[in-house]
Amino acid sequence: MPKYSTLREKVYKYLRKELTRGSLASGDFVDQNKICQHLGISRAPLRDALIQLETEGFLEIQPRRGVKIRPLSLQDIKDSYDVLGTLESGVIAAEFHRLTPHRLARMESINAALYKALTERRYKSYYELNIQFHDIFLNLSDNRLIRQIIYPLKQRLYDFPGMNYDHAWEMVNLIEHRRLIESIRAENREAAVAVIKNEHWGFGWHRPHLIKVYGLAERAA
């Protein structure tokens, strides 16, 4: 079983890499035979990796037709933002008393590193640091299900092939990080919750930027 699990994980990571690179593009059907031949594997670990990716929203398994890469719609982004805002603000509210000066200092340090990575266009580092920033308060929760929901949603948003980084917009996100830190330092729980839910993950707040960054057409969502 461990050997099979390792193989399945290998296939999953390969597919995720191909999705991120854009080699598997939105609307394309996955050539399963080609992948099996390329990796030298059977259909079983590929099937399980595809099922996991479908659960995470990256693709759609269509009976009798095949496996199709799902495009990321404006409604998908709105739904993700709503869920992320609700869950992250809920953690902030519940664990507010545990956001100590030491943790705030760590958040400030990471936010400074985020700014440096952004100005130097080191986008992979920027992405990883951004996850670390949010993990400081998310890891305070003992609810493992929250993280199991949050991380795939963020991966779906951040690993979308058509996404482009917008420096002006990312700077707004870093300002929101700073506003969160300032609210916590002022011991204002309500303000901290509002920054995360209504600003940082506020779809309406960021909608024009999201349409631009993801190259989406303006339509109702």
N, C-alpha and C positions, 0 to 999 in steps of 0.2 A: 504493500500500500504506500509506504513513504516514497518508493521509487516512482510509482505512478503519479503521485501528487506532485513530485518534483518535475516530471515531464509535462504535466498539465500546466504548471506554473510557467515553465519555459515557453510553452505555446502561447499562453496568455500574454506574457511579456513581449513576445515577438509580434503578436497582433497589435498590441497597444503601441509599440514602436512604429509599426507600419501606418497605423491610424494617425499618429502624431506627425509623421513625416508627410502624410498626404498620399502615400502609395496606395492606401485604401481610401478612396474618396467618397464623399457623400453621394448616395444614389447608386453606387457600384454594387454589383453582386460579387460575393467572395468566391474565388475559385478554390474550392476546398481540395480538389485533387492536386492542384499545383502546390498548395501549402504543404500537404502531406508529403509530396515528393521532395520538396525543398528541405523540409525538416527531417525527413526520413522517419515519419511516425505513422501510426494507424489513425483511423477516424475517431477512436474513442477519446483520447485526450484533446483532440481538436474540437470535438462536439462539446465537451465540458467547458472548454475555454470560450467557445462561442455562446454557450448558455449564460456564462458569467457576464460576458460583454453585453448580452441582450438585457440582462437584469440591470446593468449599469447604464443602459440607455444608448449605447454606442451603435447597436445594430438591431435588426429585426429578422427573426427567423420566420420565413413564410412557407408554410406547408406546400409541398409539390412545386415550389418555385425556387427556393434557395435561401441564402442569407444575404440580406441587403444592408448596406451601411446607411444608418439613419442620418438625415440632415438635421442640423440644430436649428429649430425655429425660434422666432421671437417668443412664442408662447412657452416653449421649453425653457428658455432663459428666465422668463417671468416666474414660472412655476418653481424653478430652482432657487431663484432669489427669495421668493416668499418662504420656502422651506428653510433655507439657510438662515434667513433673518430671524425666523421664529425660534429655531433651535439654538443658534448662537446667543441671541439675546436672553433666551431662557437660562442658559448656562451662566451668563453674566449675572442675572438676577439672583440665581440660586447660590452661586459661589462668590458673590461680591465680597463677603467678609474675608475670603482667603486670598484676595488680590493684594498682597503685602508690598511694602516699599521695594523689597528685593525683586519681586516679580515685575513691578513697574519699571524698575531700572533695566531689567532684561528686555522688556518691551521697547523701551526707549533706544536701547543699544541695537536691537534688531531693526527698528524703524530707520535708524541712521544708516545701517548697512543696506537697507532696501533702497534708500535714496542714492547711495553710492553705486549700487549695482544698476539702478535705472539709468543714471547719468552716463555710466560706462557701457550701457547696452548689453549687460550680461543678464539676458533674460532668464536663462535656466536658473542662475543663482537667485535672481529676483523672485521667481516662482517658489523656489525652495524656502527662501527666507520668509516669504509671505505666509506659507503654511506654518512655519515655526512661530511666527508672531501670534497667529490665532490659536495654535496649540498650547500656548502658555495658559490661556484660560479654559480651553476645551478639555485639557488633560486634568483639570481639577474635578471634573465630573466623573463619578464612578459608573455612569450609564454608558456601557459599551455600545449599545444600539445607536446612540447619537452619533458616535464616530463612524459606525458602519454605514450610516445614511449620508453623513456630511462628506466624507472623502470621495466616494464615487461621483457625487454631484459636482464637487470642485474639479475633479479630474475631467469630467465631461465638459465643463466650461473652459478650463484652461488648456486642455489638450486638443481642442477642436482645430483641425488643420487650417481652416480659413481665418483663424483669429490673428489679428495684428495688434501689437502693443502700441498704445497711444500715450505718449509721455505726459501730455497735459492732463489726461484723465487719470493716469496712474498717480500723478502728483496729488490729485484730489483725494484719492484713496489713502495716500500717506498722511494727508492733512486730517482725514477722518480718524486714522490711527492715533494721531496726536490728540485729537479732541477726546477720544476714548480715554487715553491716559490721563488727561487733565481732569476729566469728569470723575475718574476713579480716585485720583489724588485729592480731589475736593470732597470725597466721600458722598458723591451725588449719584446714587444708584439709578434713579429714574433717568437722569441725563445720559449715563453710560449705556443703559438699555436702549434709549432712543437713538443714540448715535449708531449703534450696531443694526438695529432693526429698521429704522426709518431712513437713515442716511447711507450707511455702508452697504446694506443689502436692500436699499429702497429702489425697486425697479423703476418707478416713475421718475425718481431723482436722477437715475443714470441712463434712462432709456435712449436719449439721442446719441450718447457715447456708445452704447451697446450696439445700436444699429450700424454705426460707423465701424466699430472694431470687428464685428462679425460679418460685415458686408451683406447685411440683410435689407430687404425692401421694407419700407414703412407700411405697416398694416396693423389692424387691431390686435391687441394682446393685453 
